[in-house]
């Protein structure tokens, strides 16, 4: 029985890999960065003495998830947990952001995310867990990160529907909705100048520890951090235009 993690070479995905490795879990790690994937695999194999199958893969490439499916079938892999973590963000006014970059975000955060969900379910038995990575961004409109916020709203909606469908089969679907987390994500999304987010950063290790506790309580929507919980509560109940105004302020609009 394996745990499969996408986006495993950095941030929350890497922290899940290290944590699960310390628990002796066998892992399938998927990442684009071959160098970091090799380093992480070596560490887990040598220091944690666990079985690790590294797969260097860009999930947005046309045939990548089909290749993964064939690998799982050929090796008769059974999955006890899947952490559907790979994703990207973009920061800036929608009209100024490169269209190809935004299409790539949609390809990864929505298209590849959905294809991966579809692909792994047949390899999961009763008692398995599918953990989907959304964000507190899923709960409202996001000026200056419009495409990213919309993509995470899709993740949340899709995953909650899937949770209902798979419940009768004994497969647990949970949605992790972290807030700002101290990872390379913000650098890649070009958000270094957004000072508001830095006020309540969590570490990826804190997010992972909290997620385990909530999964043990059979929670479906997991929001780490009291400030993040307050923001989600506000976004849920405020009129959407008011929510958009407040999010714009947090993103540095003057």
Sine and cosine of phi, psi and omega as CSV:
sin_phi,cos_phi,sin_psi,cos_psi,sin_omega,cos_omega
0.00,0.00,0.79,-0.62,-0.07,-1.00
-0.89,-0.46,0.38,-0.92,0.26,-0.97
-0.95,-0.31,0.80,-0.60,0.01,-1.00
-0.97,-0.23,0.76,-0.64,-0.02,-1.00
-0.80,-0.60,0.82,-0.57,0.14,-0.99
-1.00,-0.08,0.39,-0.92,-0.06,-1.00
0.86,0.51,0.68,0.74,-0.22,-0.98
-1.00,0.10,-0.15,0.99,-0.16,-0.99
-1.00,-0.03,-0.08,1.00,-0.01,-1.00
-0.43,-0.90,0.25,-0.97,0.13,-0.99
0.85,0.52,-0.66,-0.76,-0.05,-1.00
-0.89,0.46,-0.64,0.77,0.01,-1.00
-0.87,0.49,-0.70,0.72,0.01,-1.00
-0.91,0.42,-0.66,0.76,0.01,-1.00
-0.90,0.44,-0.62,0.79,0.09,-1.00
-0.89,0.46,-0.68,0.74,-0.01,-1.00
-0.88,0.47,-0.71,0.70,0.00,-1.00
-0.91,0.42,-0.67,0.75,-0.01,-1.00
-0.91,0.40,-0.73,0.69,0.00,-1.00
-0.93,0.38,-0.56,0.83,0.07,-1.00
-0.89,0.46,-0.62,0.79,0.02,-1.00
-0.93,0.37,-0.32,0.95,0.05,-1.00
-1.00,-0.04,0.04,1.00,0.05,-1.00
0.99,0.13,0.31,0.95,-0.03,-1.00
-0.98,0.18,0.62,-0.79,0.13,-0.99
-0.98,0.21,0.69,-0.73,-0.19,-0.98
-0.80,-0.60,0.57,-0.82,0.25,-0.97
-0.90,-0.43,0.91,-0.42,-0.09,-1.00
-0.94,-0.34,0.81,-0.59,-0.01,-1.00
-0.90,-0.45,0.78,-0.63,0.03,-1.00
-0.36,-0.93,0.35,-0.94,0.01,-1.00
-1.00,0.08,-0.53,0.85,-0.11,-0.99
-0.99,0.13,0.98,-0.19,-0.11,-0.99
-0.89,0.46,-0.66,0.75,-0.02,-1.00
-0.88,0.47,-0.75,0.66,-0.01,-1.00
-0.92,0.38,-0.56,0.83,0.03,-1.00
-0.90,0.43,-0.67,0.74,0.03,-1.00
-0.90,0.43,-0.67,0.74,0.00,-1.00
-0.89,0.45,-0.71,0.71,-0.01,-1.00
-0.91,0.41,-0.68,0.73,0.02,-1.00
-0.87,0.49,-0.72,0.69,0.00,-1.00
-0.87,0.50,-0.71,0.70,-0.01,-1.00
-0.87,0.49,-0.73,0.68,-0.05,-1.00
-0.92,0.38,-0.61,0.79,0.00,-1.00
-0.94,0.33,-0.65,0.76,-0.09,-1.00
-0.99,0.10,-0.72,0.69,-0.10,-0.99
-1.00,0.05,-0.54,0.84,-0.06,-1.00
-0.96,-0.27,-0.17,0.98,0.07,-1.00
0.84,0.54,0.64,0.77,0.01,-1.00
-0.92,-0.40,0.40,-0.92,0.07,-1.00
-0.97,0.23,0.77,-0.63,0.01,-1.00
-0.74,-0.67,0.78,-0.63,0.12,-0.99
-0.94,-0.35,0.96,-0.28,0.02,-1.00
-1.00,0.05,0.68,-0.73,0.05,-1.00
-0.76,-0.65,0.95,-0.32,0.04,-1.00
-0.99,0.16,0.88,-0.47,-0.16,-0.99
-0.35,-0.94,0.66,-0.75,0.18,-0.98
-0.99,-0.14,0.94,-0.33,-0.12,-0.99
-0.91,0.41,-0.26,0.97,0.00,-1.00
-1.00,0.09,-0.19,0.98,0.03,-1.00
-0.94,0.35,0.56,-0.83,-0.22,-0.98
-0.78,0.62,-0.73,0.68,-0.15,-0.99
-0.97,-0.24,0.13,0.99,-0.16,-0.99
-0.89,0.45,-0.73,0.68,-0.07,-1.00
-0.96,0.28,-0.50,0.87,0.13,-0.99
-0.90,0.45,-0.64,0.77,0.06,-1.00
-0.90,0.44,-0.64,0.77,0.05,-1.00
-0.88,0.47,-0.69,0.73,0.02,-1.00
-0.87,0.50,-0.69,0.72,0.02,-1.00
-0.90,0.44,-0.60,0.80,0.05,-1.00
-0.90,0.44,-0.71,0.70,0.00,-1.00
-0.89,0.46,-0.65,0.76,0.02,-1.00
-0.92,0.40,-0.75,0.67,-0.06,-1.00
-0.87,0.50,-0.62,0.78,-0.07,-1.00
-0.99,-0.12,0.12,0.99,0.04,-1.00
0.76,0.64,0.75,0.66,-0.04,-1.00
-0.97,0.25,0.69,-0.72,0.17,-0.99
-0.92,-0.39,0.72,-0.70,-0.07,-1.00
-0.94,-0.35,0.84,-0.54,0.09,-1.00
-1.00,-0.02,-0.37,0.93,0.02,-1.00
-0.44,-0.90,0.62,-0.78,0.12,-0.99
-0.80,-0.60,0.79,-0.62,0.06,-1.00
-0.93,-0.36,0.98,-0.19,-0.11,-0.99
-1.00,0.06,0.98,0.18,-0.27,-0.96
-0.97,-0.23,-0.42,0.91,-0.13,-0.99
-0.86,0.51,0.72,-0.69,0.02,-1.00
-0.12,-0.99,0.21,-0.98,0.03,-1.00
-0.58,-0.81,0.32,-0.95,0.03,-1.00
-0.77,-0.64,0.33,-0.94,0.08,-1.00
-0.67,-0.74,0.69,-0.72,-0.01,-1.00
-0.88,-0.47,0.72,-0.69,0.06,-1.00
0.61,-0.79,0.22,-0.98,0.05,-1.00
-0.86,0.50,0.70,-0.71,-0.07,-1.00
-0.80,0.60,-0.69,0.72,-0.08,-1.00
-0.93,0.37,-0.34,0.94,-0.05,-1.00
-0.99,-0.14,-0.30,0.95,-0.02,-1.00
-0.97,0.25,0.57,-0.82,0.00,-1.00
-0.89,0.47,0.76,-0.65,-0.05,-1.00
-0.90,0.43,-0.63,0.78,0.00,-1.00
-0.89,0.45,-0.63,0.78,0.06,-1.00
-0.89,0.46,-0.64,0.77,-0.01,-1.00
-0.94,0.35,-0.61,0.79,0.07,-1.00
-0.90,0.43,-0.61,0.79,0.03,-1.00
-0.91,0.41,-0.62,0.79,0.07,-1.00
-0.87,0.50,-0.72,0.70,0.01,-1.00
-0.90,0.43,-0.64,0.77,0.02,-1.00
-0.87,0.49,-0.64,0.77,-0.03,-1.00
-0.99,0.13,-0.79,0.61,-0.14,-0.99
-0.95,0.30,-0.41,0.91,-0.03,-1.00
-0.89,-0.46,-0.86,0.51,-0.12,-0.99
-0.91,0.41,-0.82,0.58,-0.01,-1.00
-0.92,0.40,-0.61,0.79,0.05,-1.00
-0.85,0.53,-0.70,0.71,-0.01,-1.00
-0.94,0.34,-0.70,0.72,0.01,-1.00
-0.89,0.46,-0.64,0.77,0.00,-1.00
-0.91,0.41,-0.68,0.73,0.04,-1.00
-0.84,0.54,-0.73,0.69,0.00,-1.00
-0.89,0.46,-0.62,0.78,-0.09,-1.00
-0.95,0.31,-0.64,0.77,-0.15,-0.99
-0.99,0.12,-0.42,0.91,-0.10,-1.00
-0.83,0.56,-0.68,0.73,0.01,-1.00
-0.89,0.46,-0.29,0.96,-0.01,-1.00
-0.99,-0.11,0.13,0.99,-0.01,-1.00
-0.94,-0.34,0.68,-0.73,0.03,-1.00
-0.97,-0.23,0.08,-1.00,0.07,-1.00
-0.81,0.59,0.72,-0.69,-0.05,-1.00
0.99,-0.11,-0.12,0.99,0.01,-1.00
-0.97,0.25,0.32,-0.95,-0.02,-1.00
-0.79,-0.61,0.78,-0.63,0.12,-0.99
-0.94,-0.33,0.95,-0.31,-0.03,-1.00
-0.98,-0.19,0.90,-0.44,-0.06,-1.00
-0.98,-0.21,0.73,-0.69,-0.04,-1.00
-1.00,-0.07,0.94,-0.35,0.11,-0.99
-0.95,-0.32,-0.74,-0.68,-0.06,-1.00
-0.06,-1.00,0.31,-0.95,0.16,-0.99
-0.89,0.45,-0.30,0.95,0.08,-1.00
-0.88,0.48,-0.32,0.95,-0.05,-1.00
-0.93,0.38,-0.25,0.97,-0.18,-0.98
-0.99,-0.13,0.07,1.00,0.01,-1.00
-0.18,-0.98,0.12,-0.99,0.04,-1.00
-0.96,0.29,0.51,-0.86,-0.10,-1.00
-0.77,-0.64,0.99,0.14,0.09,-1.00
-0.81,0.59,0.65,-0.76,-0.02,-1.00
0.97,0.24,-0.08,1.00,0.22,-0.98
-0.59,-0.81,0.68,0.73,-0.20,-0.98
-0.84,0.54,-0.72,0.69,-0.05,-1.00
-0.93,0.36,-0.65,0.76,0.01,-1.00
-0.89,0.45,-0.76,0.65,0.00,-1.00
-0.86,0.51,-0.69,0.73,0.00,-1.00
-0.90,0.44,-0.62,0.79,-0.01,-1.00
-0.92,0.40,-0.59,0.81,-0.01,-1.00
-0.97,0.23,-0.46,0.89,0.14,-0.99
-0.90,0.44,-0.63,0.78,0.08,-1.00
-0.88,0.47,-0.73,0.68,0.00,-1.00
-0.83,0.56,-0.72,0.69,-0.03,-1.00
-0.90,0.43,-0.76,0.65,-0.04,-1.00
-0.89,0.46,-0.75,0.67,0.00,-1.00
-0.86,0.51,-0.70,0.71,-0.08,-1.00
-0.93,0.36,-0.60,0.80,0.03,-1.00
-0.93,0.37,-0.59,0.81,0.09,-1.00
-0.91,0.40,-0.68,0.74,0.02,-1.00
-0.89,0.45,-0.62,0.79,0.02,-1.00
-0.85,0.53,-0.66,0.75,0.01,-1.00
-0.92,0.40,-0.69,0.73,-0.04,-1.00
-0.92,0.39,-0.62,0.78,-0.12,-0.99
-1.00,-0.01,-0.14,0.99,-0.03,-1.00
-0.84,0.54,-0.67,0.74,-0.05,-1.00
-0.93,0.37,-0.30,0.95,0.05,-1.00
-1.00,-0.07,0.00,1.00,0.04,-1.00
0.99,0.17,0.24,0.97,0.06,-1.00
-0.99,-0.16,0.83,-0.56,-0.01,-1.00
-1.00,0.07,0.78,-0.62,0.12,-0.99
-0.92,-0.39,0.82,-0.58,0.04,-1.00
-0.79,-0.61,0.45,-0.89,-0.04,-1.00
-0.85,-0.52,0.89,-0.46,0.04,-1.00
-1.00,-0.03,0.82,-0.57,-0.06,-1.00
-0.84,-0.54,0.97,0.24,0.01,-1.00
-0.97,0.26,0.34,-0.94,0.18,-0.98
-1.00,-0.07,-0.41,-0.91,0.01,-1.00
-0.83,0.56,0.81,-0.59,-0.07,-1.00
-0.81,-0.59,0.67,-0.74,-0.09,-1.00
-0.96,0.29,0.99,0.10,0.00,-1.00
-0.66,-0.75,-0.03,-1.00,0.04,-1.00
-0.96,0.27,-0.11,0.99,-0.06,-1.00
-0.82,0.57,-0.73,0.68,-0.10,-1.00
-0.93,0.37,-0.55,0.84,0.06,-1.00
-0.92,0.39,-0.71,0.71,-0.01,-1.00
-0.92,0.40,-0.53,0.85,0.01,-1.00
-0.99,0.14,-0.02,1.00,0.00,-1.00
0.89,0.45,0.69,0.72,-0.02,-1.00
-0.95,-0.31,0.29,0.96,-0.10,-0.99
-0.84,0.54,-0.47,0.88,-0.08,-1.00
-1.00,-0.01,-0.01,1.00,0.01,-1.00
-1.00,0.10,1.00,-0.07,-0.14,-0.99
-0.95,0.30,-0.46,0.89,-0.05,-1.00
-0.86,0.51,-0.69,0.73,-0.04,-1.00
-0.88,0.48,-0.53,0.85,-0.05,-1.00
-0.94,0.34,-0.28,0.96,-0.04,-1.00
-0.93,0.37,-0.44,0.90,-0.03,-1.00
-0.70,-0.71,0.62,0.79,0.14,-0.99
-0.81,0.59,0.60,-0.80,0.28,-0.96
-0.91,-0.42,0.33,-0.94,0.13,-0.99
-1.00,0.06,0.37,-0.93,0.03,-1.00
-0.90,0.43,-0.52,0.86,0.04,-1.00
-0.90,0.43,-0.63,0.77,0.05,-1.00
-0.90,0.43,-0.66,0.75,0.02,-1.00
-0.88,0.47,-0.70,0.72,-0.02,-1.00
-0.90,0.43,-0.72,0.69,0.00,-1.00
-0.87,0.50,-0.69,0.73,0.00,-1.00
-0.91,0.41,-0.61,0.79,-0.01,-1.00
-0.88,0.48,-0.70,0.72,0.03,-1.00
-0.85,0.53,-0.70,0.71,-0.02,-1.00
-0.88,0.47,-0.66,0.75,-0.03,-1.00
-0.95,0.31,-0.60,0.80,0.07,-1.00
-0.89,0.45,-0.61,0.80,0.02,-1.00
-0.91,0.41,-0.37,0.93,0.05,-1.00
-1.00,-0.09,0.11,0.99,0.03,-1.00
0.91,0.42,0.54,0.84,0.04,-1.00
-0.97,0.25,0.56,-0.83,-0.01,-1.00
-0.99,-0.14,-0.72,0.69,0.05,-1.00
-0.96,-0.28,0.88,-0.48,-0.13,-0.99
-0.91,-0.41,0.90,-0.44,0.00,-1.00
-0.87,-0.50,0.97,-0.23,-0.01,-1.00
-0.97,0.25,0.65,-0.76,0.13,-0.99
1.00,-0.07,0.73,-0.68,-0.05,-1.00
-0.91,0.41,-0.62,0.78,0.02,-1.00
-0.91,0.42,-0.66,0.75,0.03,-1.00
-0.90,0.44,-0.64,0.77,0.05,-1.00
-0.88,0.48,-0.66,0.75,0.01,-1.00
-0.91,0.41,-0.65,0.76,0.01,-1.00
-0.91,0.41,-0.66,0.75,0.02,-1.00
-0.89,0.45,-0.67,0.74,0.02,-1.00
-0.86,0.50,-0.67,0.74,0.02,-1.00
-0.91,0.41,-0.70,0.71,-0.01,-1.00
-0.90,0.44,-0.55,0.84,-0.02,-1.00
-0.93,0.38,-0.59,0.81,-0.19,-0.98
-0.95,-0.32,-0.19,0.98,0.06,-1.00
-0.98,0.19,0.49,-0.87,0.17,-0.99
-0.83,0.56,0.58,-0.81,-0.11,-0.99
-0.86,0.51,-0.60,0.80,0.00,-1.00
-0.93,0.37,-0.58,0.82,0.06,-1.00
-0.93,0.37,-0.67,0.74,0.04,-1.00
-0.87,0.50,-0.67,0.74,0.01,-1.00
-0.89,0.45,-0.64,0.77,0.03,-1.00
-0.88,0.47,-0.71,0.70,-0.03,-1.00
-0.93,0.36,-0.65,0.76,0.04,-1.00
-0.89,0.45,-0.64,0.77,0.03,-1.00
-0.86,0.51,-0.63,0.78,0.03,-1.00
-0.90,0.43,-0.67,0.74,0.01,-1.00
-0.92,0.39,-0.39,0.92,0.00,-1.00
-1.00,0.03,0.08,1.00,0.11,-0.99
0.99,-0.15,0.19,0.98,0.03,-1.00
-0.92,0.38,0.66,-0.75,-0.01,-1.00
-0.93,-0.37,0.00,0.00,0.00,0.00
